[in-house]
Amino acid sequence: MSGVLVLTGLALEARALAAALGLPRVPGGLRAHYRGPRWEVLAVGPGAAALAARIRACRSPALVISAGVCGGL
């Protein structure tokens, strides 16, 4: 698998998940955007409300996971 993108609803969720995965924040990017060699975490708002505006900053993943408030609403 080339990469996994995890979308969260809240910056708090993204930050906690990134910390658990050991991912650094993407420099110069969005506030709640973290990336490592295989994992990428991005907060896109509840119900993925800001997905269209924020997805352009991501690499092309092999798998996308909607987690937390993003996936629940």
N, C-alpha and C positions, 0 to 999 in steps of 0.2 A: 504494500500500500504506500502510495507516495506522500500522503498527508491527510490529516484530519483537521477539519475546521469545526470548532464548537462555538455556537452562537448562544449568548445568554441575554436575558432581558435587562439585567441591572449591572452597573459597573462593579458593585460589590460582589456579585456572583462571579464575574469575569476575573476580578482580582484574586478572590479566594481560590478559584480553580487554577489560575496561572501559578499561584504560589505553591499549590500542591504538586503541580507538574514541573516546577522549577523553570518556568518560562519568563524571560525578560520582557519588559515593555518595548514595543516597537518605537525606536527613537524618531522624534519628529512627526509621529503619527497621531492617531486618535488617542484620547486619554485612556480608554479601556480596550486596548489592543495589545495582545501579547503573542510572541511567536518563538518557536524553537525549531529544530530540524524537522520534526514530524508533526508537531501539534501547533495549532493556532487558535487563539481564543479572542472573541470579539463581542462586545456588548452592543446589541442592536435595538434595545428598548423592549418594553412589554409587548407581546404579540408580534415581535419583529417589526415594529412600526418604522424604524429607521434603516431597515435592511437595504433598500435600494440605494440610499445615500452612502452607506458605509461598506458595502460589499466590494466596491472597486479597490479598496486598499488591501484586499486579501489575495493570497496566492490561489491558484486553482487546485482545490482539494480532491482527493479520491472519495472522501466521505464527509458529509455534513451532519452534525448533530445539533438539534435544538434542545437546549437544556434550561432548567430553572424556569423563571417567569416567561422567558421567550417561548419555550415549548409548552408551557402549561396553559397559556391563554390563547 
